[in-house]
Every structure is written in C-alpha cells, then in structure tokens.
C-alpha cells in the first residue's frame, strides 16, 4: 500500500525548517513554506510546492495561505521565542489539525505545549543525547522513540554469537528485544526465536534506555 501524501505547511526555512521541508518534498508531500527573509525564501523557490515571503507572526499571513485547510504544520523558527510562540498561536487559531514546533529551550517547549502545539521538538538536546550514546561505544545508531525508550543498531555481544535468540535468552536476561538482524550482503530481516547470530551481524534492538545501555555494555 502506498504511503499517504498530504499538504504540509512549514514555517521558517532555517537549517531545521529547510531540512524538514526538502525531505517532505522528496517524500512526495505538497510543501507550502512561509519564510520572513526574502533571500532565504528565494533560495527555495522551485524546490517546494509554494514559498511565501511573509511574517507568520501576523495572523492575516496564516489566513492568506489558508493554513486551516492544511492538516499538518511544522514551525521551525529558531531565532526568536516570541516569533515561534506567535506563529504557533496563529496556527492553533486557524484550526491546523497537527502542529509540530521546534523549541529553543525546555521553558520554550512548555509554552508551546500550553498554547496548543501537539509535538514539541528539542533538536539540539535530542542530538546531544544521541551523540553521547554513540561516542560511548557499543552503539552504531540510536533513536529515542519516547522518553526512556529507544531503538538502537549495535554489534552483537559475544555471549549471543553462535546462538539463536531463544538460546541466548536475551529478552529474559536483559529485558530488551532484538527485532531485526542484518547479515553481511543482506538486507535487514525480522528477528525470530530461531534466528542465529554471527559475529558479522548487526542487531536492531528496542527497549528501555537503561536496559539497552546494560545490554550494549556486554563484551
């Protein structure tokens, strides 16, 4: 079944908002962007469905682009807490169904949530935590799905090599779940109880952050 594509409004085409807009466009979504800086807006002309040079803190701008008819909006404003809050408030007033917003600080994030943002993103903090886990060793990739729950890519601990998942008893011993395995020259495949792990495999593992850290620390 094909993925459902829809229109998305992106407010602010800085590094964060610009990256979101271009990736959404690549995925086939209709991307309408509002950018206050004329030079930045011009640099995205022809790369997105529509780029409007305007100030999203002004309610009439949100009305002019018919934001209320767009199911999803992303606010990537990164230069001003006030501008971010006003833009989100305008989108809430316009009736946008789902609003994602970038926060510059925990306090900013709490304000965004209180005025109606459905998803608040803390990109620098999230990236910082991810890098810390990767630098610490043992993990090749790290994705925080929810508070305290992650998905990681890692090399298999020595005690799992040469055994099936049922034999190594990973879930019962460590409280984490191996959901996928990539063998050399093959694509990732779902893991089952009878999946046998080799020293050259990569594992996709899910679980609570503390339990994943304990499992990844195994030699």
Secondary structure, 3 states (H helix, E strand, C coil): CCCCCCEEEEECCCHHHHHHHHHHHHCCCEEEEEECCHHHHHHCCCCCCEEEECCCCCHHHHHHCCHHHCCEEEECCCCCHHHHHHHHHHHHHHCCCEEEEECCCHHHHHHHHHHCCCEEECHHHHHHHHHHHHHCCCEEEEEEEECCEEEEEEECCHHHCCCEHHHHCHHHHHCCEEEEEECCCCCCEECCCCCECCCCCEEEEEEEHHHHHHHHCCC
